[in-house]
Amino acid sequence: MKKLFAKWLSQENRIIKNNEDNKDRNTMKIEILYFADFKDITGKEREIVELDDDNRLKEVIRLLMKKYPNLEKLLWNENTQDLNENISIMLNHEAQPSNASLSITLSDGDKIAFLLPISGG
């Protein structure tokens, strides 16, 4: 019984320490909305991403490509080291200019969607 209590106490202390460590970090939460191929690759409709220091869109893209390697083919152009030109970015339901997209500064609670061109008729 003493061993179980000691183990529980140790776990509780670790949780408290982690929470205290996280309080000191200046993190923000960004919501990513997935549609079409993005939804197929991630298997999700939406996801919350936490950013620490770098609050630019480029960091969100880097994190997503690391987590979902198949997104890289959709998002990133290796030759230009930039977003693929056919990707549209929506930030809080507003289209963003493609020439400034990577340097967009994000705020806590922002919503981002990556959209592919729509075809058909």
Secondary structure, 3 states (H helix, E strand, C coil): CHHHHHHHHHHHHHHHHHHHHHHHCCCEEEEEECCHHHHHHHCCCEEEEEECCCCEHHHHHHHHHHHCCCHHHHHEECCCCEECCCCEEEECCEECCHHHHHHCECCCCCEEEEECCCCCC
